[in-house]
Each structure stands twice: as C-alpha cells, then as structure tokens.
Amino acid sequence: MQEQVAIIGAGLAGATLAQRLSKAGHQVTVLEKSRGTGGRMAACRLGHHSADLGAPWFVPRSPVFTDWLQRQGLHQWSPTIQDFSGNPVTSRQIWLASPRQSALTRQLLEHCNLITETRVGSVWPELENGVQRIVVRTDHDQIIGYYDKVIVTAPAQQAASLLDAIPRFSGIAARASTQACWVTVISTRQSHSAADIYCGDHPMLQRCIRDNSKPQRDGENDVWVLEANSDWSQQMIDASPEDVAQALINSFREVSGAGLKVDNYRSHRWLLARHSNDTELTHLWDQDTGIGACGDWLAEAGLEGSWISANSLAEQMLSEIKETVE
Ligand SMILES: Cc1cc2nc3c(=O)[nH]c(=O)nc-3n(C[C@H](O)[C@H](O)[C@H](O)COP(=O)(O)OP(=O)(O)OC[C@H]3O[C@@H](n4cnc5c(N)ncnc54)[C@H](O)[C@@H]3O)c2cc1C
C-alpha cells in the first residue's frame, strides 16, 4: 500500500528517512524552511567562494555507518592536523561529501518531492471526508497538504511545537538540551599555514579548518572556517557578528602564526548546533495518528545519531505498513 508521507526538514535525518521510504515505494514530500538542503551541514557562500558552514565532515564510530558513507560515494580526507600549540595530532578516518557536505542530502532526496522555503507551523490529525489524516500548515496557517504520515526532523526546540498533537513527544523534544555555536568563515590570500586543521583546548576556538584543502574543493584563495567552542559561543550569544568575527580572527592569527590578510568574512550563529538528551528512545512514533520524529536529539548526538535515528524510525514504519497489508 502506497502511503503519502510528509517529512519536515531536509537535514541528514530527513533525507535518510525520505530515501528509505521512497525506495520502498511511498510517496514522500520533504518540506524545508531554508533555500537548500543539509540543515546543520549546510554550506554558505562568501564572495566567489563557498564553504561548509555546519558539520565539516563525518568521523564514523560504527562499521555500519562507515560502510554506508562509502556506498554513498563519499571521499576520505587525510589532512595535516595540529593542536592550538602547534603539536601534530593524529586523526581518525574523516569522510566528506563533495563538492560540499550538503551534496549528500541532495543525492538522498533525488527521488522525493522536495519543497523548499516552506516553514511548517503545525501538524495536526484531522478527519478528511471521514478518513483520519494529518493536516500540515505553514506558519501563516495555510494548508500545505493532507498526509497519511508526518515525520518531524527539526532540531529539538523547533520540533517541540510541531509535535503539540502528541504532548508526550513534545515534552521529550522540549527537554533536550542544546548548545549554540558561532562560526566565522574567512577568505584570505594563501595563508601558508602549516596545518589544514587546528584543534584542541583553547579559550575561544573549537577548531579551524582550511575548507579548500578538502578533496574536490578549489578556488585560488584560502577559505578558513573558524568554529568557536560552545562555552565561548554561549557567553557571546548576543554579540554582533562583527565582534565575533574580530575575536575569532585575532585568535586564529595567533594560532596559525601566519601573516593573515583577510579579504572577506561572514559570521553565523547556530543557536541549536548540537543536542543532548536523557531519553533512551532512538525515534518517536505514534501508530494511532501516524506522527513521528527523528534526529540528533534522539539516539546519539551528531550526524551518526541523526542517521541511526532515521533508520530506526524507517524500520518501524516499514514493518508496520507491511503488517497492515498482510
Ligand atoms: C558548526 C557545527 C559543527 C558540527 N560539527 C559536527 C561534527 O563534527 N560531527 C558531528 O557528528 N556533528 C556535528 N554537528 C552536528 C550535526 O550537524 C547535527 O547533529 C546534524 O546535522 C543534525 O541533522 P538532523 O537532520 O537531525 O537536523 P538538521 O540538520 O538540523 O535538519 C533539520 C532541518 O529541519 C529544517 N526545519 C526546522 N524547522 C522547520 C520547519 N518549521 N519547517 C520546515 N523545515 C524546518 C531545518 O531548516 C533543517 O534543514 C555540527 C553542527 C554544527 C552547527
């Protein structure tokens, strides 16, 4: 039986689930508020350049996730890494989608109906011609459509209100804790830096990544992504993007030791960058209404957690649809 499914969010969780359900023959519509896909692994433009603004790579923990990344055609990267004091650091396997991290979500969503620049405002079960369905509305209360199943993959705080129809789900989402993260992207003439990545303990910085050193990225300038750590990001939560950029660029100058001439920069504040939760549940699913949720605020944190959560929900939905047919 073909089901009409709406998935809210085109990040890794939404795209993974969409691919699983559409491969199984269901009609999947993905509703995304931004212009592009990728969510918290989106890219940004900076003049003629672009860079990964969110999660910069995959460092898989489990062999099953590593195997999946390999099958999606991702590349491995062996960067030169130093800590913030200049000592060499050895790294685990780093995997990347090209030419940007968000290419992976575009690839997964190839066979789905993707509707971007559409912010969902509510998800509610409703009778349509005597049949129980779910109505999805925009934040201006316009009806987007009626669906058999609706899955929310937005970050926890945004998911909470979208899950109001199932108060216990909304409560789990509201209890997840969130960390913010400031990121400044800069383009410079060749920075002649000794490393592609700087990381470790620092009062402000989490890591600095030379984006154009990643495989299949190009451009004549160096593009660095300066990621602040979560404590400093929290302290600077209401600071201006310019003040944040100045502070991070000054710190990076000290770390890299390179005479840095910044041509262009932009800062972005991720208010809901990372999550942690006390729930043991890897996904949320209410069989009576057909409303569910998955993402990194369920299962483990980070990209691998989003992927685990989406697959866990896919298994449950596909087995129930199969049982109904049998
Ligand atoms: C700077 C940064 C660095 C990170 N580094 C790492 C790392 O090194 N390793 C790691 O594992 N993880 C990292 N993460 C975390 C990782 O990016 C996330 O855990 C993961 O991308 C979450 O994927 P998701 O699909 O669950 O959610 P998201 O990617 O947030 O996707 C949810 C989507 O829902 C959309 N949406 C939200 N509300 C609505 C609405 N009302 N209507 C329509 N659409 C909506 C959003 O626009 C978004 O596209 C990092 C995150 C950031 C920000």
The ligand as an SDF file (V2000), in Angstrom:
LIG
                    3D

 53 58  0  0  0  0  0  0  0  0999 V2000
   29.0260   24.2520   13.3560 C   0  0  0  0  0  0  0  0  0  0  0  0
   28.5930   22.8230   13.5810 C   0  0  0  0  0  0  0  0  0  0  0  0
   29.5510   21.8220   13.6210 C   0  0  0  0  0  0  0  0  0  0  0  0
   29.1680   20.4940   13.8300 C   0  0  0  0  0  0  0  0  0  0  0  0
   30.1300   19.5300   13.8360 N   0  0  0  0  0  0  0  0  0  0  0  0
   29.7620   18.2390   13.9390 C   0  0  0  0  0  0  0  0  0  0  0  0
   30.7440   17.2060   13.8550 C   0  0  0  0  0  0  0  0  0  0  0  0
   31.9340   17.4550   13.6920 O   0  0  0  0  0  0  0  0  0  0  0  0
   30.3170   15.9200   13.9640 N   0  0  0  0  0  0  0  0  0  0  0  0
   29.0030   15.6180   14.1300 C   0  0  0  0  0  0  0  0  0  0  0  0
   28.6690   14.4390   14.2180 O   0  0  0  0  0  0  0  0  0  0  0  0
   28.0640   16.5610   14.2220 N   0  0  0  0  0  0  0  0  0  0  0  0
   28.4040   17.8660   14.1310 C   0  0  0  0  0  0  0  0  0  0  0  0
   27.4560   18.8420   14.1940 N   0  0  0  0  0  0  0  0  0  0  0  0
   26.0600   18.4530   14.4760 C   0  0  0  0  0  0  0  0  0  0  0  0
   25.3750   17.9260   13.2080 C   0  0  0  0  0  0  0  0  0  0  0  0
   25.4830   18.9040   12.1910 O   0  0  0  0  0  0  0  0  0  0  0  0
   23.9140   17.6420   13.5110 C   0  0  0  0  0  0  0  0  0  0  0  0
   23.8500   16.7200   14.5970 O   0  0  0  0  0  0  0  0  0  0  0  0
   23.1860   17.0220   12.3140 C   0  0  0  0  0  0  0  0  0  0  0  0
   23.4810   17.6880   11.1080 O   0  0  0  0  0  0  0  0  0  0  0  0
   21.6920   17.0790   12.6110 C   0  0  0  0  0  0  0  0  0  0  0  0
   20.9910   16.5610   11.4980 O   0  0  0  0  0  0  0  0  0  0  0  0
   19.4050   16.4880   11.5720 P   0  0  0  0  0  0  0  0  0  0  0  0
   18.9140   16.0610   10.2370 O   0  0  0  0  0  0  0  0  0  0  0  0
   18.9990   15.6920   12.7600 O   0  0  0  0  0  0  0  0  0  0  0  0
   18.9340   18.0050   11.8680 O   0  0  0  0  0  0  0  0  0  0  0  0
   19.1470   19.2980   10.9580 P   0  0  0  0  0  0  0  0  0  0  0  0
   20.3620   19.1820   10.1460 O   0  0  0  0  0  0  0  0  0  0  0  0
   19.0120   20.4740   11.8610 O   0  0  0  0  0  0  0  0  0  0  0  0
   17.9030   19.2520    9.9650 O   0  0  0  0  0  0  0  0  0  0  0  0
   16.6320   19.7340   10.3300 C   0  0  0  0  0  0  0  0  0  0  0  0
   16.0630   20.5270    9.1660 C   0  0  0  0  0  0  0  0  0  0  0  0
   14.7400   20.9350    9.5270 O   0  0  0  0  0  0  0  0  0  0  0  0
   14.5220   22.2210    8.9750 C   0  0  0  0  0  0  0  0  0  0  0  0
   13.4110   22.8380    9.7340 N   0  0  0  0  0  0  0  0  0  0  0  0
   13.3840   23.1920   11.0380 C   0  0  0  0  0  0  0  0  0  0  0  0
   12.1760   23.6770   11.3880 N   0  0  0  0  0  0  0  0  0  0  0  0
   11.4080   23.6140   10.2560 C   0  0  0  0  0  0  0  0  0  0  0  0
   10.0610   23.9850    9.9640 C   0  0  0  0  0  0  0  0  0  0  0  0
    9.2490   24.5070   10.8940 N   0  0  0  0  0  0  0  0  0  0  0  0
    9.5970   23.8020    8.6980 N   0  0  0  0  0  0  0  0  0  0  0  0
   10.4170   23.2610    7.7190 C   0  0  0  0  0  0  0  0  0  0  0  0
   11.6970   22.9050    7.9470 N   0  0  0  0  0  0  0  0  0  0  0  0
   12.1890   23.0790    9.1980 C   0  0  0  0  0  0  0  0  0  0  0  0
   15.8530   22.9320    9.1870 C   0  0  0  0  0  0  0  0  0  0  0  0
   15.9830   24.0530    8.3200 O   0  0  0  0  0  0  0  0  0  0  0  0
   16.8350   21.7990    8.8490 C   0  0  0  0  0  0  0  0  0  0  0  0
   17.1770   21.8120    7.4820 O   0  0  0  0  0  0  0  0  0  0  0  0
   27.8050   20.1760   13.9920 C   0  0  0  0  0  0  0  0  0  0  0  0
   26.8340   21.1770   13.9320 C   0  0  0  0  0  0  0  0  0  0  0  0
   27.2220   22.4950   13.7300 C   0  0  0  0  0  0  0  0  0  0  0  0
   26.1680   23.5670   13.6350 C   0  0  0  0  0  0  0  0  0  0  0  0
  1  2  1  0
  2  3  1  0
  2 52  2  0
  3  4  2  0
  4  5  1  0
  4 50  1  0
  5  6  2  0
  6  7  1  0
  6 13  1  0
  7  8  2  0
  7  9  1  0
  9 10  1  0
 10 11  2  0
 10 12  1  0
 12 13  2  0
 13 14  1  0
 14 15  1  0
 14 50  1  0
 15 16  1  0
 16 17  1  0
 16 18  1  0
 18 19  1  0
 18 20  1  0
 20 21  1  0
 20 22  1  0
 22 23  1  0
 23 24  1  0
 24 25  2  0
 24 26  1  0
 24 27  1  0
 27 28  1  0
 28 29  2  0
 28 30  1  0
 28 31  1  0
 31 32  1  0
 32 33  1  0
 33 34  1  0
 33 48  1  0
 34 35  1  0
 35 36  1  0
 35 46  1  0
 36 37  1  0
 36 45  1  0
 37 38  2  0
 38 39  1  0
 39 40  1  0
 39 45  2  0
 40 41  1  0
 40 42  2  0
 42 43  1  0
 43 44  2  0
 44 45  1  0
 46 47  1  0
 46 48  1  0
 48 49  1  0
 50 51  2  0
 51 52  1  0
 52 53  1  0
M  END
$$$$
